[in-house]
Amino acid sequence: MKRETDAEDKMVFRSSRFFNQNGKLYFDTREGVHGPFASVEDAEIELSLHLKFIENFGLNGNPSNYELKSH
């Protein structure tokens, strides 16, 4: 996804947001690292919720209406 502040000619390389560290599953966003999660499915659900929150409320949304779960 291109941000309005990104330069037109900037090349972007995308890697997986999910990673395993010391046997625990996490995902990474611009806002930070989230987890650990019990399964890839749990992490995917939480990532989806996180992205929908950012899309709907922006980075300055009211976090009291939204809570990321860690497992």
DSSP file (Angstrom, degrees, kcal/mol; ACC not computed):
  #  RESIDUE AA STRUCTURE BP1 BP2  ACC     N-H-->O    O-->H-N    N-H-->O    O-->H-N    TCO  KAPPA ALPHA  PHI   PSI    X-CA   Y-CA   Z-CA
    1    1 A M              0   0    0      0, 0.0     2,-0.5     0, 0.0     0, 0.0   0.000 360.0 360.0 360.0 132.2    0.0    0.0    0.0
    2    2 A K        -     0   0    0      4,-0.0     2,-0.2     2,-0.0     6,-0.0  -0.761 360.0-143.2 -92.9 131.4    1.4    3.4   -1.0
    3    3 A R    >   -     0   0    0     -2,-0.5     3,-1.6     1,-0.1    -1,-0.0  -0.594  23.5-116.6 -86.1 154.5    1.2    6.2    1.5
    4    4 A E  T 3  S+     0   0    0      1,-0.3    -1,-0.1    -2,-0.2    -2,-0.0   0.805 116.9  53.8 -58.9 -29.5    0.5    9.8    0.3
    5    5 A T  T 3  S+     0   0    0      2,-0.1    -1,-0.3     0, 0.0     2,-0.2   0.527  85.6 107.4 -85.5  -5.7    3.9   10.8    1.7
    6    6 A D  S <  S-     0   0    0     -3,-1.6     2,-0.1     1,-0.1    -4,-0.0  -0.485  77.0-111.5 -74.5 142.0    5.7    8.1   -0.3
    7    7 A A    >   -     0   0    0     -2,-0.2     3,-1.1     1,-0.1    -1,-0.1  -0.419  21.3-124.4 -69.0 147.6    7.8    9.2   -3.2
    8    8 A E  T 3  S+     0   0    0      1,-0.2    -1,-0.1    -2,-0.1    -2,-0.1   0.867 108.2  44.8 -60.8 -38.9    6.5    8.1   -6.6
    9    9 A D  T 3  S+     0   0    0      2,-0.1     2,-0.3     0, 0.0    -1,-0.2   0.274  81.8 126.1 -94.7  12.2    9.8    6.3   -7.7
   10   10 A K    <   -     0   0    0     -3,-1.1     2,-0.5     1,-0.0    -4,-0.0  -0.552  53.8-140.6 -74.8 129.3   10.4    4.5   -4.4
   11   11 A M        -     0   0    0     -2,-0.3     2,-0.5     2,-0.0    -2,-0.1  -0.783  17.4-160.5 -90.8 130.8   10.8    0.7   -4.7
   12   12 A V        -     0   0    0     -2,-0.5     2,-0.5     2,-0.0    -2,-0.0  -0.939   7.0-161.5-116.4 130.8    9.2   -1.3   -2.0
   13   13 A F        -     0   0    0     -2,-0.5     2,-0.4     2,-0.0    -2,-0.0  -0.945  12.2-154.3-109.3 131.1   10.0   -4.9   -1.1
   14   14 A R        +     0   0    0     -2,-0.5     2,-0.3     3,-0.0     3,-0.0  -0.872  14.5 177.0-109.1 134.6    7.5   -6.8    0.9
   15   15 A S        -     0   0    0     -2,-0.4     2,-0.0     1,-0.1    -2,-0.0  -0.783  45.0 -68.5-124.0 173.5    8.2   -9.7    3.2
   16   16 A S        -     0   0    0     -2,-0.3    -1,-0.1     1,-0.1    12,-0.0  -0.334  31.0-148.0 -63.0 140.2    6.0  -11.7    5.4
   17   17 A R  S    S+     0   0    0     10,-0.1    11,-1.9    -3,-0.0     2,-0.3   0.663  77.5  82.3 -79.2 -17.1    4.6   -9.9    8.5
   18   18 A F  E     +A   27   0A   0      9,-0.2     2,-0.3     7,-0.0     9,-0.2  -0.688  55.4 166.2 -95.5 140.0    4.7  -13.1   10.5
   19   19 A F  E     -A   26   0A   0      7,-2.5     7,-2.8    -2,-0.3     2,-0.5  -0.994  30.4-132.0-150.4 156.5    7.8  -14.5   12.2
   20   20 A N  E     +A   25   0A   0     -2,-0.3     2,-0.5     5,-0.2     5,-0.2  -0.935  23.8 179.9-111.0 124.2    8.7  -17.1   14.7
   21   21 A Q  E >  S-A   24   0A   0      3,-3.1     3,-1.6    -2,-0.5    -2,-0.0  -0.981  71.9 -17.3-129.4 121.6   11.1  -16.0   17.5
   22   22 A N  T 3  S-     0   0    0     -2,-0.5    -1,-0.1     1,-0.3     3,-0.1   0.866 129.2 -52.0  53.2  40.0   12.2  -18.5   20.2
   23   23 A G  T 3  S+     0   0    0      1,-0.2     2,-0.4    -3,-0.0    -1,-0.3   0.558 116.9 112.2  78.0   8.3    9.3  -20.8   19.3
   24   24 A K  E <   -A   21   0A   0     -3,-1.6    -3,-3.1    12,-0.0     2,-0.4  -0.928  63.0-129.3-118.7 142.3    6.7  -18.0   19.5
   25   25 A L  E     +AB  20  37A   0     12,-0.9    12,-2.1    -2,-0.4     2,-0.3  -0.733  33.8 163.0 -95.3 133.7    4.7  -16.5   16.6
   26   26 A Y  E     -A   19   0A   0     -7,-2.8    -7,-2.5    -2,-0.4     2,-0.3  -0.885  24.6-143.1-136.4 165.5    4.4  -12.8   16.1
   27   27 A F  E     -AB  18  34A   0      7,-2.2     7,-3.0    -2,-0.3     2,-0.4  -0.977  13.7-141.1-132.0 156.2    3.5  -10.3   13.4
   28   28 A D  E     + B   0  33A   0    -11,-1.9     2,-0.3    -2,-0.3     5,-0.2  -0.921  22.2 167.1-118.3 135.5    5.0   -6.9   12.6
   29   29 A T  E >   - B   0  32A   0      3,-2.4     3,-1.3    -2,-0.4    18,-0.0  -0.806  54.4 -93.7-131.3 175.7    3.3   -3.7   11.5
   30   30 A R  T 3  S+     0   0    0     -2,-0.3     3,-0.1     1,-0.3    -2,-0.0   0.796 126.4  56.6 -59.4 -26.9    4.4   -0.1   11.2
   31   31 A E  T 3  S-     0   0    0      1,-0.3     2,-0.3     0, 0.0    -1,-0.3   0.586 121.7 -88.7 -84.5 -10.6    3.0    0.4   14.8
   32   32 A G  E <   -B   29   0A   0     -3,-1.3    -3,-2.4     2,-0.0     2,-0.4  -0.852  56.8 -38.5 137.0-171.7    5.2   -2.4   16.2
   33   33 A V  E     -B   28   0A   0     -2,-0.3     2,-0.4    -5,-0.2    -5,-0.2  -0.740  49.1-162.5 -94.9 138.6    5.4   -6.1   17.0
   34   34 A H  E     -B   27   0A   0     -7,-3.0    -7,-2.2    -2,-0.4     3,-0.1  -0.957  31.9 -15.6-124.3 139.8    2.3   -8.0   18.1
   35   35 A G  E     -     0   0A   0     -2,-0.4    -9,-0.2     1,-0.2     2,-0.1  -0.864  33.3-124.3 138.1-170.7    2.1  -11.4   19.8
   36   36 A P  E     -     0   0A   0      0, 0.0    35,-2.9     0, 0.0     2,-0.3   0.477  50.8-172.9 -80.8 160.4    2.9  -14.0   20.8
   37   37 A F  E     -B   25   0A   0    -12,-2.1   -12,-0.9    34,-0.2     3,-0.1  -0.887  30.3-134.0-122.8 152.4    0.1  -16.1   19.2
   38   38 A A  S    S+     0   0    0     -2,-0.3     2,-0.3     1,-0.1    -1,-0.1   0.759  86.2   6.1 -76.3 -26.4   -0.8  -19.7   19.5
   39   39 A S  S  > S-     0   0    0      1,-0.1     4,-2.0   -14,-0.1     5,-0.1  -0.963  71.7-108.6-151.7 164.7   -1.2  -20.3   15.8
   40   40 A V  H  > S+     0   0    0     -2,-0.3     4,-2.8     1,-0.2     5,-0.2   0.888 119.5  56.6 -61.8 -39.3   -0.8  -18.7   12.4
   41   41 A E  H  > S+     0   0    0      2,-0.2     4,-2.3     1,-0.2    -1,-0.2   0.913 106.6  48.2 -60.9 -43.9   -4.6  -18.5   12.2
   42   42 A D  H  > S+     0   0    0      1,-0.2     4,-2.3     2,-0.2    -1,-0.2   0.917 113.0  48.5 -61.8 -43.2   -4.8  -16.5   15.4
   43   43 A A  H  X S+     0   0    0     -4,-2.0     4,-2.6     1,-0.2    -2,-0.2   0.899 110.4  51.1 -64.4 -40.9   -2.1  -14.2   14.2
   44   44 A E  H  X S+     0   0    0     -4,-2.8     4,-2.4     2,-0.2    -1,-0.2   0.901 110.3  49.4 -63.9 -41.2   -3.9  -13.7   10.8
   45   45 A I  H  X S+     0   0    0     -4,-2.3     4,-2.4     2,-0.2    -2,-0.2   0.940 113.2  46.1 -62.5 -47.6   -7.2  -12.9   12.6
   46   46 A E  H  X S+     0   0    0     -4,-2.3     4,-2.7     1,-0.2    -2,-0.2   0.889 111.7  51.6 -65.1 -38.9   -5.5  -10.3   14.8
   47   47 A L  H  X S+     0   0    0     -4,-2.6     4,-2.7     2,-0.2     5,-0.2   0.927 109.6  50.4 -62.2 -43.7   -3.6   -8.8   11.9
   48   48 A S  H  X S+     0   0    0     -4,-2.4     4,-2.2     1,-0.2    -2,-0.2   0.922 112.1  46.7 -59.7 -45.2   -6.8   -8.4   10.0
   49   49 A L  H  X S+     0   0    0     -4,-2.4     4,-2.2     2,-0.2    -1,-0.2   0.910 112.3  51.0 -63.0 -42.0   -8.5   -6.7   13.0
   50   50 A H  H  X S+     0   0    0     -4,-2.7     4,-2.4     1,-0.2    -2,-0.2   0.931 111.1  47.0 -61.6 -46.7   -5.5   -4.5   13.5
   51   51 A L  H  X S+     0   0    0     -4,-2.7     4,-2.4     1,-0.2    -1,-0.2   0.876 111.5  51.1 -65.8 -37.4   -5.5   -3.4    9.8
   52   52 A K  H  X S+     0   0    0     -4,-2.2     4,-2.3    -5,-0.2    -1,-0.2   0.891 109.6  51.3 -65.4 -38.6   -9.2   -2.7    9.8
   53   53 A F  H  X>S+     0   0    0     -4,-2.2     4,-3.3     2,-0.2     5,-0.6   0.946 111.7  45.8 -61.9 -48.7   -8.9   -0.6   13.0
   54   54 A I  H  X5S+     0   0    0     -4,-2.4     4,-1.9     1,-0.2    -2,-0.2   0.902 113.2  50.9 -61.9 -41.2   -6.1    1.5   11.4
   55   55 A E  H  <5S+     0   0    0     -4,-2.4    -1,-0.2    -5,-0.2    -2,-0.2   0.896 119.6  35.6 -62.2 -41.1   -8.2    1.8    8.2
   56   56 A N  H  <5S+     0   0    0     -4,-2.3    -2,-0.2    -5,-0.1    -1,-0.2   0.841 135.4  17.8 -83.9 -35.5  -11.2    3.0   10.1
   57   57 A F  H  <5S-     0   0    0     -4,-3.3     3,-0.3    -5,-0.2    -3,-0.2   0.556  93.0-138.1-117.7 -11.8   -9.8    5.0   12.9
   58   58 A G    ><< -     0   0    0     -4,-1.9     3,-1.3    -5,-0.6    -1,-0.1  -0.110  48.1 -57.3  74.1 179.7   -6.2    5.9   11.8
   59   59 A L  T 3  S+     0   0    0      1,-0.3    -1,-0.2    -5,-0.1    -5,-0.1   0.713 137.1  53.5 -70.3 -20.1   -3.2    5.8   14.1
   60   60 A N  T 3  S+     0   0    0     -3,-0.3    -1,-0.3    -6,-0.1    -2,-0.1   0.121  81.3 132.3-102.7  20.9   -4.8    8.3   16.5
   61   61 A G  S <  S-     0   0    0     -3,-1.3    -3,-0.1     1,-0.1    -4,-0.1  -0.137  73.8 -85.8 -65.6 168.1   -8.1    6.3   17.0
   62   62 A N    >   -     0   0    0      1,-0.2     3,-1.8     2,-0.1    -1,-0.1  -0.666  37.8-164.5 -79.4 104.3   -9.5    5.6   20.4
   63   63 A P  G >  S+     0   0    0      0, 0.0     3,-1.4     0, 0.0    -1,-0.2   0.643  80.2  76.2 -68.5 -12.1   -7.7    2.5   21.5
   64   64 A S  G 3  S+     0   0    0      1,-0.3    -2,-0.1     3,-0.0     3,-0.0   0.723  93.5  53.4 -69.6 -17.9  -10.2    1.9   24.3
   65   65 A N  G <  S+     0   0    0     -3,-1.8     2,-0.4     1,-0.1    -1,-0.3   0.425 112.9  46.5 -91.7   0.9  -12.6    0.7   21.6
   66   66 A Y    <   -     0   0    0     -3,-1.4     2,-0.4    -4,-0.1    -1,-0.1  -1.000  61.1-174.8-147.0 137.2  -10.1   -1.9   20.3
   67   67 A E        -     0   0    0     -2,-0.4     2,-0.4    -3,-0.0    -3,-0.0  -0.969  17.7-142.9-140.3 123.3   -7.9   -4.4   21.9
   68   68 A L        -     0   0    0     -2,-0.4     2,-0.3   -19,-0.0   -33,-0.1  -0.689  23.4-142.3 -78.8 132.4   -5.2   -6.7   20.4
   69   69 A K        -     0   0    0     -2,-0.4     2,-0.4   -35,-0.0   -23,-0.0  -0.735  11.2-161.2 -93.6 143.7   -5.2  -10.0   22.0
   70   70 A S              0   0    0     -2,-0.3   -33,-0.2     1,-0.1   -27,-0.0  -0.962 360.0 360.0-120.1 147.9   -2.0  -11.9   22.7
   71   71 A H              0   0    0    -35,-2.9   -34,-0.2    -2,-0.4    -1,-0.1   0.373 360.0 360.0-114.9 360.0   -2.0  -15.6   23.3
